[in-house]
Structures are given as structure tokens and as C-alpha cells.
Amino acid sequence: MPAFDLTTYLERLGMERPAVPDAEALRQLQRAQLRALPFESFDPYLGSAPDLDLDVIVEKILHRRRGGYCFELNALFGAALSALGFQTRRALGRVRKGLPEGGPRTHLLMTVTIGEERFIADAGFGGPGALEPLKLVLDVEQDMTNGRYRLIRDARTDETVIERWTNGQWGSLYGFDSAFVVDADVAGANHICATWSRMPFPNHLMLAGFDGNTRIGVFGRNVTRETAEGDTRTVVTSEAEFASLVRDELRIGVDDRMIAAAWARIEQDTPLPAEARGIAEKTL
């Protein structure tokens, strides 16, 4: 396998190579990737499962300036961390988003060991995950740039669950365990996410990223913009508005054909009423 193109990766993130693989470097890398590389599910929404060959991911995200979903974004992140000398380990999580238990193991993340400390490294979660790595410690509130988080233990499922403080209460994002993850696990999870009708990706276009300090989450034609002052929710009403959102705000390099094909599907869906959008967006 050819060496990972770390130079192009760092250029895409707009940062210099860290001097040492320490906790501060990990923090800078995760924050930079989340800000630079958007979450997007155009491929499964338009009928194809993403190719998880690392060379294909590099071409798609670094050279064609697309985004990806967790299997692509965290594969890229993991390759970069390994090239920089970090000790990483993959994990598969069950997305919960407020529910008492998750679905199938279909979220790829990593843990990173630095000295005596372990961190959750995740640059591929489409929901409101932490902008910086969380320390892998239980029952300790951790204030990140974009919110307050904590990890708890679910004794019934034997999972570590990430929670975020939202609207005056703790809400679960996803849970994961310590099972060893092999390539076949990831390939199977990718296939399920991209093709199973009960998963959201074949049925809804989901996008997420940052425009400056504003986090933008998209579920079909429904858009949520999160800032320190609060959230605003809007509905996209035209293909031109959709194209501007994708290309100008989220900076996803998709061509006119993909824009038109995605919008044609979105137009078939009835816009969600405002009170229902938050429920639907929990699938992000």
C-alpha cells in the first residue's frame, strides 16, 4: 500500500504538520478536519455504496473536494493519525440520539492512546458531536468549543455512551464497546448503511459542516444552523438555493448532475413541519 499523502491532507485542513503526536495535536487535527471536511451522504442517497478503499477516499475527499460519511471521514482521519505517529484503535458504535438504546453497529469512530490517557477521536459523526476529542473517562463533564459532553456507562449493553447537554438535559448521541473491529466489520456496516431500506441514508440526504463558527445540519430540505446564540431552522425551497447551500456554505464539491438528481428526490418529499424537524434530525 502506498504511503498516505499527509501533505495533501494537511493542506486540505489548512494546518501545519504537528511537531509531536500529543493531545494538543490531536485536538487541533480533529477540530480542523471537522471544520474543513463536511459530512455528506450523496452517494447512498443516489443509489451507490461508498468505496472504502483508502485511495478512493483520498481522491474523493482531498482531490475532488467532496465530503463523506463516518466510514470515509474517519478512515481518512485514522490514516492521518497513524501517519503522524498516534496509537489508534477503531470502534463501532450504535447511534442513539436520545433513545435508550441504539440500532446496529454502524458508526465508525476511533480511540487514541497518548501516554496514560485515552481519547475518543471522531471526525465523522453527522450529528452534534464534540468538535474536539473527548477524554475517555466516565461521569466527568467536558466542555468543548461547541457544547458540554460526558461519558456514562450503560451496564445493560456494556457500552460507553456519549451524551451532550442540550436544552437543560443530557441526551445520548451514541454508544460503543471495546470489541475489536476488523475490515470486514466496517465493510458490512457500510453496506447496511448504504443499502438497507431501514437506514436513513438511502432515504434521506444528510449533510453537516461548518460555515465559520456556525454548524449547519441538513436533513432533506430542512436546515438547522447552530450558533452560540441559539439555533435557527429553515426550509430550502428551490434547486438554486439547495446548490448554494451545498457549494457555498458547506463547500461540498458536487457537480450539477448530482445537485439536480438529489434535488429531484428531495422535491418528492413533503417538507416537515417545524415541530417535527428536530425528531427527524435525530437520525443524523
N, C-alpha and C positions, 0 to 999 in steps of 0.2 A: 504494500500500500504506500503511495507517495506521501511525503511529509505534508502535514497540514499547513495551509497557506496562512500563517499567522499574520503576516504583514498586511494582506488584503483585509483580513478580519478586523484588525485594529484600525485600519484606515476607514473601514465602513462604520466603526463605532466612533471615530474621531478622537482617539486617545493614543497615548504613547505606550510602549511596552512597559509593564511594571518592572521595577528593579528586582523584587523578590516576590515569591508566591505567598504573601501573608494575608491576614484578614482584611486589611485595608485595600489591598489589590483586588481581592475577591469582591469586596463591596463596590469598588469602582467599576469593575467589569460587569457585574450583574446590572447595576443601575444604568450603565452606558448601553448595554445590549437592549434592555427593555425600552429605553428611550429611542434607540436607533432602528431596531428591527421589529416591525409590527407583527402581531398575531393576526393570521387570516386563514380562512378556510375555503377559498375559491375553488381549489381542486376537488375536494369531496362534494361540494355543493353543485359543481358542474359535472360530476359523474366519474371522477378518476381518483384512485387512491394515491397519495403522495409516495414517490420513490424515496426510500430512506437510505440509499447509497450515499455516503458522505460526499463524494464528488458531485453528485447530482444536487444535493442540498447546497453545497458551496456555489455551484453555478447559478442555481435559482435565487438564493438569497443575497449572496455577496456580489455577483456579477450582473444578474438581471434585476436586482433591487426589489425582489418580491419579499413577502414575509413567509410565514408558515405557522403550523400549529405545534403542539408541545413536542411531538416526536422529532420534528425537524429543528425547531429552535433550540431545544435542549441537547440534541445531538451535536449541533454546531457549538453550543456553549461548552459542552463536555469536551469536545475535541480541542477547543482553545485552552481550556483549563489544563488539560493533560499536557499540551504543548508547552505550557508555561510552568509546568512542574508541580501542579496541585495534585493531591491524592483524592480521587473521586470514586464514588460508587453510585450506580443507578438504583432507583426505586420506582415502583409503580403504585400510583395512588388511586383511590376511589373518590370521585368528585361528590361532594355532599351539598354544598351551597345552602346551608341552613337546615338540611334534613338530618334525622338522627343516624342514618347510615347512607353509604354511597352505593353506586351501581357497580359495574365491572371495573377491573383494574385497567383504566385507560388513560391515566395521566402520568406522563414520564417526568421525573424530577431527579435530582441528584443530592447526595450528601457529600460534604467535603470535610476532610480531617486536616486541621492545621495545629500541630503541636498536640496539646491536650484538649483542644476544643473541636466540636463538630458543628457544621452549619448546614442548613438547607439551602441549596443553590437551585433556583428555579427562575429561568428567564423565558418560560413558555406557557405560563398559565394565563388563559384568556380572561379570567375574572380578576377581581381586585386583590391580587396577591401583593406581597411586600415588594417594594421597589429594591430593597437591599436584602442580603441574605439574613435569615433568621438563625439565631443560635439554637442548637438542638438541645434545649433544656425545657423541662416541664414546669408549668404553673408559674411562669415569670412573664410579666407584661413587657413587651418590647416595642418601643416607639420608633417607628420607621418614618421616612420622609412623607409617605402617603397614608399613614394611619397607625393604629395601635393593634398589635397582634399578641397572641400567646399560643403555646402548645399545651394540649392536655392529652391524657392517656384514656383511651376507650378500652376498658377491661374486657368488654364483651367481644369486640372484634380484634383485640390485641393490636390496635392501631394507634399511632401518634396522629392527632388531629390538629390542624391549623385553624385557629379562629381569629376573626377580625372584629374589633369593636365598631359597631355600626348602629346608629340611631338609638343609642343608650343601652345596647345589649350585645352580648357576644354571639356571633353567627359563624357556623362552621363553613370552611372552604373545601378542604379535602382531608382524607386520612390516608396514611401509608404504613406499611410494616417493614420488617427487616429482611424479607425474603430476597434471596439472590436473584438478580434479573439477568437473563441471557438474551442474545439477539432474537431468538425465536419468540420469546415473550413479547418483545417490542413489536416484532412483525405481526404477530397475532392481534395485539391491541390496536395497531394501526389499521389492520384490515377491518376489525369490528367498528372502529370509529368512522371509517370512510364509507362503509358499505351497509351496515346494519340499519334497517329502517327505524329501529327504536332509538338510535343515537341521534343527537341533534344535527350533526354535521351534514348528512345527506339531505336534510330537510330545511335547514336554515343557514343563511350566510351569517357568519360571526367574525367580527373584526375588533381589534383593540390596539391601542397605541397611545402615544403622547404627542401633543402639539404644544411645545413649551412645557409648562407645568400642568397643563390640562390633560387628564386622562380621558380618552374617548373610547366608549364601548358601543358597538353596533350589533344589533340583533335584527336582521332583515332590514326594514326601513326605519326602525326605531333606534334613536341615537341618544346616549347619555353622556354628558360632559361633566366630569368631576373636577372640582377645584377646591381649594382650602375654604372658600366661602360657601360651598354647597354644590348641589347637583342641579343641572338643567336637563330637561328631556324634550326632544323634538322629533318630528317625523319627516323623513325625506319624501318629497312629492314628485320628483322628476329625475330622468336619467342624467341630465346635466348636473343637477345638484348632487346626485349619487357619485358621479365621476369626480366632481370637485372634492367631495368628502374623502374618497378613496385616494386620490392622487395628491391633492394639495395639503390636506390636513394629516392624513395617515401616511402619506408618502409611500404607497404601495405601487410598484411598477407593473401594473397590468395593462394590456393593450385594449384597443377599442372593442375587439371581438369579445373579450371576457367581460368587459363592462356591460356590453349590450346583452350578452347571454344571461348574466347574473340579474340584471335589472328586469329582463323579461320574466324570469321566475319570481322575483320579488313582487312585481306588479300583480301577479296572480293571487298574492296573499292579501287578506283584509288587514288594514292597519289595526294594531292593538289599541284599545282604549287606554288612556293614561294610567288608570288604576291597575291595569293588568300588566303593564310593561315590566315592572320590577319582578314579577313572578316569572315571566318568560326569560328575562335576562339571567335568571339563576342557572340556566343551562350553560352559560358562558364559562 
